[in-house]
Amino acid sequence: MLAAESGSRDPQAAATANFRRRHVNFQSLEIDVFLSCLLFLKRLATEARLKAIEDRCSVIKSAHIRAVAKVVLKKSRG
């Protein structure tokens, strides 16, 4: 039933209609997305710091972030 309804509209309109049907507050949804992003960045920074320490470097460089980005992305997918 839901798939048939969403097939006739574009995905954004279907998602908006779905949220409205369930009475989800858009402001709280935006806050959840923002907090999720902050947690991801904190995890990325922590892992990059640990990688820099492992390489005996006191400064986090872009190479450290690139080295741990794939691992952090896999952990945060859920």
N, C-alpha and C positions, 0 to 999 in steps of 0.2 A: 504494500500500500504506500509506504513512504518512498520507496524507490521509484514507483510509477509517477508520483507527484514531482519528485525532484528531477526526473528525466525531461519534463516539459519546460523547465526553467533553467536559467544559468545557475551555477553552483552557489554564487554569492547570495542570490535571491532565495534559493532553497535553504541555505544556512540561516539567513535572517528570519525567514518564516518559521523555521524550526525553533529558533531561540525565542521568538515572540510567542509561539504556541506554548512553550514551557515556562514562560514568564521569567526568563533569566535577565537579570539586570546587566545592561551593557557596561556600566561603569565598573561593576565588580569583575566583569569578564576582562576588561582592560587592565585592571589592577592585577588580576591573576596572571595575565600574560607578561606584564611588566615584572612582577616578582619572579616569575619563572626565568625570565631573561637574566635578571640580576643573579639568581642562584647559579645559572649556567656560567656566567662570567666569573663569579667567585670561585667555582670549581676549576675553571680554566686557569685562573690566576694562581690558585694554590698548586695545581699540578705543574704549571710552568715554573713556579718558584722552587718546587722540589727538584725538577729537572735541572735548573740552574745550579742548585746546591750540589747535585750529583755530579755535574760537570765542573765543580769547584770554581764557579763564577759568581760574583756578588751581584751582578746585574742581570735582570731577565731580558733576554734578547729575543728577536723574532724567531730565531731558530729553535729556541726552547718552546715557544708557543706552538710552532708548526709541528714539533715532535710529539706533543701531547694532545693536539687538537682532535685527532682521530679517536683516541682512547676516550676522551671526555665526551665526544659526540655519541659514541657507542653506549656509554654509561647513561647518558641523559635521555636516550630514546624511550626507555621504559618498557 
